[in-house]
Every structure is written in structure tokens, then in C-alpha cells.
Amino acid sequence: MKAVRLLEYGGQLVFNDVPTPTIARDEILVKIKSTAVNHLDLVEASGTARQILPIDLPWIPGHEFSGVVEQIGSDVAAYAPGDAVFGTTGSVPGSGPGGMGAYAEYLAVKPAAIARKPSNLSFEEAASVPVASQTAWQGLFTHGHLEKGQTILIHGGAGAVGAYAVQLASHAGATVIATASGDDEAYLNSIGASRVIDYREAQFEKVLREKVDVVFDLIGGDTQKRSFLVLKEGGHLVATTQPVSPEETTKHRVSGAMMRLAPSADMLGRIARLLEEGTIRPDVATVYALQDAAQAWKDIAGNLPGVHGMSPSGPGAARRRSHGKIVLRVA
């Protein structure tokens, strides 16, 4: 099969032939239709975080996918060849040892990592869903304990995870405040934010008159530090990019945690139903062919907003898109 691989940390991506995976009795072989590009792939490939995000080289990137079941192991009862599915690979950090990624024509996965593809989504749209939507779900409900009637502040609301967090929190009956750039205000209002604070124009802790029950921090740095000032006593700060200071949580009498995604077929199935109902929607920015993965990585590197208040430099800076996933189509 064809696959995109990284042969050494910081090296170039290569597109060539590798053996098609063989499946165990409890596994499914999926013919990949599409896979999404995540910032995490670039961080892992660079080797800068190899202590906490080790990969086995040569490495096939790709943490999420959509496709069609090609073959099932003898112990698999829930799926049959021809079923359209989507899900996460075994290589999501925190979900066990780094397995094969989805930048390939075929992938061996366990049923616990997948769900049936929502019928109203294209394979490209479906591939963009599993990581961001499940991260948002767990951030809000598993770690943030968000309930109907509460108020949540989401930092980086227009990003991939942020957009699902806005939609899911709004659907759960919470009041949603998001920080983003002013250009994204209409988009965020359209998916359920009741207020958008332009981080370039105002400091959220100075313009918020009321304290919030939950802060979902997708930015880190100074943004996280200032978030303690707007949290109610007993509130929750959930972060995805860096650990939360135990001194600050004690001082402000709140709880804080840095989360790692723990993918689940059950959760993804619930998200699939919300997508089929049209309650939440995916957002795909650009679709590249699998063999153009290196160009897609350049694109995402140029489009990374970096820490709020820092503008990206380089040729991609002027055309930064702040929402929508980049997806690779597997021929």
C-alpha cells in the first residue's frame, strides 16, 4: 500500500510503498478514504516533545480518519466489510503505544476506536471530526463538569477544538463566551456563542462583568494565568496545551487539570448522532491529496495562530484561516 512516512525526526515526509497491515482477531482493516492534519502531527514529527510524545521511526502520521471496512478479525461482531466508519488511530497520545497512523491506504484498528460514519457527512468531513470533537466533549463534560445553565469561557473558540466546544456547550444549555479574533465573531455567533471577545482589542478579565463556572483553555501561557481571575470559586479550569498551576488553583479555590484525549467509540457514536441531526457541524478548510501531505503541513504551519497576541510570520501569515480543518484525501 501507499503511505506517507517520516524516516527521522525533523526530516521530510516521503510517499512510498509499505506492507499492508495484517489484522489480529480483535481488529478491523479499514480502507482509508480521508485523514485529517493536526498540529500534533507536526509537533511529534519535529522531535521537540519526544520525551512526552515519543514515536517509533519510521512513522506514519495521522490520528483520525474515515473509511470503509475492508476486512474483520474473527472476534469482531459489530462491523462488516463495506461499513462506512470514522475514528481515531491507536497513535493518539495517551491511548497506548504509538501505532500506525492514518496517512496510508489501509489501517488496522480496534472497534473501540471507531463508530459508524454519519450518513450526511462526506468522507472528508467525517475525517475532520474524531480528535477535535472528542477533545471538546471530554474537556467540557468529563473534566469541566459543565451543566445546563452554567457559563463557560472558551479560549480559542474559532479553532478546531474550540468550534466543537462552542457547539456542544451551547447544545448542553450553557451560556458560551469565546475569545477569538474579531474576524471570527459572526462565525462563532452562528454556531452558538452568545458573546465573542476579540483578544486583540480587549483583555477578557477586564471586560467580563460576571465570573464563569468553567474555563476551557486551548491557548495556554498568559491567557491561562489570567483565567483564574474570572473563575467562580469551585469552578473548573481545563487546559489542553500545558499543565495547570496547583498553586493558582489552591489560591483561587478552583480545580484545574490538563487533559489528554482518551478516545471512546461510545462518545464518538453520540457525537455522530448529533452530526446526523444537524445539531453540530464539521468545518473543513482545505482538502489535499495524500501525496501532497508535505504541502498540507506547510499550510498548517503557516496558519498556526501561535499564542494569542503573537502573529505568525512567514509566507502563510497574511492568509491565516483561523477555523476549519485541513484534510487529506486518500485516492
N, C-alpha and C positions, 0 to 999 in steps of 0.2 A: 504494500500500500504506500501511497504518498503521504509524507508528513513533513511538518516544519520542525526543525530541531535546533537547539543551542548546544554547541560542542564544548564551549568553555565559557566561564564567567566573563561577561563584558564583550563576548565575541559577536560575530554576525549570525543572523538566522540563516539556516540552509534548508533548502526544499529538495528532498530526495526520497529514495525508496527505503523503507524499513519493513521488517516482517510484520504481517498482520497478527494482532494479539490472539492467543488461544484462550478460551474461557474455562474457568473452573465450573464445577457442578452448580454452584450458587450464583453464577454470573450470567450477564447478558452481553452479547456482542451487538453494538449499535453501529449502524452505518450513519456516520455524521453528515448532517446537511448544513449545519451552521454552527459557529462558535463565536464567542464574544471576546473582545480585547479588554483586559482590566489593567489598571495602573499597577496592581500587584504583580502581574507577569513581568513588567519592566523592572520592578524592584528586585524580584527574585533573580532575574537574569543578570542584573548588574553585580550581584555578589556582595553588595554593601550591607545586607542584613542576613548574611549566610548563617550567623550564629542562631538566629531565631527562625529564619525561613530557609532551611537547607534544601537543596535539590540534588538529585542524582544526575550527574552528567554522563553521556549526552542526554539532554532533557527535551521533552515535547511540552511546550507551554499549553495553556488553555484550561480554565477552571469550570467552564459551563458550556452547554451545548444543546442542540436539538437534533433529532434524527429519527431513524426508523429501526425497529428491532430486526436484526438480521438472523440471529440465532439465539437459542436459550439453553442454559445448562439444565441437566436432568432434574435438579431440585427446584427449578423456577416454575411457579404455577400462575403467577399473577399477570404475566405478559406472554404474547405470542408473536412469532415473526409477522412483520407488517404493521405492528402497532407504532403509532407516532408518539414519541416521548421527548421529554426535556429534563435537564437536571444538572447536577454537579459531578465533577470527576473526583476520584479518590485523592486528588492533589490539593484540595483546599486546605490551607494551613489550619491545624487544629483537628483535622478529620482523619488523622492517621498518617502513615508514612506516605511520602510523595510518590504517587503512582504516575501512570501515563496521562498526559494531558490530551486536550481535545483538538489540537491543531493537526488533525490527521483524518484519514478517510474512515477509520474504524476505531472503536474504543470498547474495552471490556469494563463493565460497571456492575455494581451490585444493585438489586432492586430498591434497597433502602435509600439510594441517592437520586432516584428518578420519579417522575409522575407522568401521567398522560398529557400530551401537548394540548393546550386549549384549542378547540377546533376553529375558533375565529382568528387565531394568530398565524401569521406566516412563520416558516421555519426561522427566518432571520429575526423576526420579533421575539419568538419564543426563546431563542438562544441568548437574548439580552436580559432575560428575566431572572434566572435562578439565584445568582450570587447577590445582586443588589436587593432584590425583593425580600429574600430570606434574612439578609443582614438588617434591613429596615424592620422587618417583623420582629426579630429577636431583640433588636435594640429597644423597640417601643414596649413590647409586651413581656418578654421573658426577663429582661434586665431593668427596663424602665417602669414596669408595672403600671402602664398607662391605662386609665379608666375613663369612661364616658363622663363628660362634664369637667374634666381637668384641662389645664392649659399646658401646652408643650412648646418649647423653643427649639427649633431645628437649625443648626448652623450648617450652611452649605446646602440649602434646600433645593437648589436647582441642579445639583449633581445627580449621578445615577441612583445612589442610595437615598439621597435626600428627597428626590421626587417620589419614590415609593413611600418614604416615611410620611411625607405630607399627605399623600392619598390615603394611606392606611389609618393615620391618626384622625384625619377628617371623617373617614368612614366609621371609625370607632366612636365618634361623637365628642371628640376633643376639640378645643379651640387651638388652632395652629398658627404660630408666629414663626416666620422663617427669616434668616439672614441670607442675603444673596446680593448680586449686583442689581442696580436699578433696572437694567435691561430685561431682567427676568421676572419683573413684578407681575406683568399680565399673565405670563405662563403659569406662575405659582398660584395666582388667584384662580385661574381656570381649573387647577387640579385640587383646590381645597384650602389653600392658605387664607386665613382671614386677615393677616397683616404681614407685609414684607418690609423688612428694614434693610435699606441699602447700606452695606457695611462701609462703603467708600464715603458716604455722606454723613453717617451718624454712628455714634457708639451705642450699641444696643442697651447697655446698662444705664445709659443716661436718658434714653427716650422711653424705656419701658416703665410705666407707672405702677404696674402690678407685678408681683412675683409669680413665678411659674412653678408647676408641680414637677416637670421633667425637662431636662436639657439633653438633647441628642447632639453630641459634638462630633462632627465629621471633619473638623478643621484642625483642632489642637492648638498648641502654642499659647500665645497671649489670649486668644479667644476663649480657651478653656479656663484660664486663670480668672478672667473677668466674669465667667458664667456663674461662679459661686455667689456673686453679688446679687443675682436675680432669682436664685432658687429659694423656694419656701423651706422653712425648717422641716426636716423629714422628707424632703424631695429627693429626686434621683438624678445624678449626672451619669450619662452613659457615653463613653468615648470609643471611637474606632481606630484612632491613629496613634494614641500614646497613653501610657498609664495615668491614672488619676491620683493626685497627691493625697495621701492619707491624712496629712496634717491639715490640709484645707477642708477635707470632708468632716473631720472631727471639729474643727474650729467653727464651721458653719452649721453643724448638726444636720448633715445630709449624708446620703450614701453615694458612693461613686465607684464605677467599675469600667475597666477597659474590656470590651467584648471581643471574642473571636467567634466567627461564624461556625455553628455546628449544624450542618445541613440535615434536613429530615424530609423523607418522602411525604409524610403526613402534612407537614407545614406547606410544602410545595403544592400538594394536592388542594389545600384550602386556598392558596393563592391562585391556583389555576381556575378554581370556581369563580373567584372574584373577577378574574380577567374575562372569563366567558360571559359573566353577567354584565360586563362593561363598567363595573364598579371602580376598577383601577385600569390603567392602560400603560403599555410599554412605550418607550421612546427610542427609536433607532436614528442615529445621526447620519452615519455613512456605512456603506457595505463595500468591502474589498473582496477580491478573490483570495483564497487561501495562500496561493504562491506569492501574493503581494503583502504578506504579513509584516515584512520589514518596513514597508511604507506606512502601513497602519500604525506601527509602533512609533514611527517618526511623527505621525499625525497626533497621536495621543500625547506624546512628549511635548510637542509644541502647544497643545491645547490645555495642558495641565495648568489650572489656575494657581497652583502653589499655595502657600499660606495666604490667607486673606490679607490684603494690603500690599502684597508683593505681586508685581506683574511679571508674567513670563517674558523671557527675552528670546530672540531668535526669530526665524522667518515665520513661524506659526503664530506669533504673538498677536499680530493685527487681526487675525481672523478666528480668534478663540471662540469656540462654541462652549457654552457652559452647561448644556444638558444634551442628553441623547447618547446612546452607547455606539461605539464602533464595532461592527460585526464582520466576521469573515465567512464568506460563502464557500462551502466545500463542494467542488464540482462532482 
